[in-house]
């Protein structure tokens, strides 16, 4: 698991800080201080790409609507297929009424 490669005191501290955020506004302020605008936009874009892949959108549609490169779309798809199921878990919480589907394996 790749997640084992990032475990450690500093990452634990970051995760604890994120879990301690009280609301959306506090999260905006925290991420604004912590990350560059580009980093925040990249993370947001990846989550939207995962959502669109989950909804069976084509790479072309995802690229056009999000501006994500095909490399980014492919990486997110790999995570959906072979990752820790974190995207799916979060998207199920964000969109509980959407039916998940299985992505075809590469």
DAJO-V836291 format. One record per backbone hydrogen bond with DSSP energy under -0.5 kcal/mol. NH is the residue of the N-H (numbers start at 1). CO is the residue of the C=O. E is the energy in kcal/mol with one decimal. If there is no record, write none. Layout:
# DAJO-V836291
nh,co,e
NH,CO,E
NH,CO,E
This chain:
# DAJO-V836291
nh,co,e
4,1,-0.8
5,2,-1.7
6,2,-0.6
6,3,-1.0
7,3,-0.8
12,8,-3.0
13,9,-2.4
14,10,-2.0
15,11,-2.8
16,12,-2.7
17,13,-2.2
18,14,-2.4
19,15,-2.5
20,16,-1.3
21,17,-0.5
21,18,-1.2
27,23,-2.1
28,24,-2.7
29,25,-2.2
30,26,-2.6
31,27,-2.9
32,28,-2.1
33,29,-1.9
34,30,-2.5
35,31,-2.8
40,36,-2.1
41,37,-2.7
42,38,-2.4
43,39,-2.2
44,40,-2.5
45,41,-2.6
46,42,-2.3
47,43,-1.9
48,44,-2.1
49,45,-2.7
50,46,-2.5
51,47,-2.2
52,48,-2.6
53,49,-2.7
54,50,-2.4
55,51,-1.2
56,53,-1.9
57,52,-2.5
62,58,-2.6
63,59,-3.1
64,60,-2.5
65,61,-2.5
66,62,-2.6
67,62,-0.5
67,63,-1.9
68,62,-0.5
73,69,-2.4
74,70,-2.6
75,71,-2.2
76,72,-2.5
77,73,-2.4
78,74,-2.4
79,75,-2.0
80,76,-2.4
81,77,-2.4
82,78,-3.3
83,79,-2.1
85,79,-0.5
89,85,-2.3
90,86,-2.5
91,87,-3.0
92,88,-2.4
93,89,-1.4
94,90,-2.5
95,91,-2.7
96,93,-0.5
98,95,-1.6
100,98,-0.5
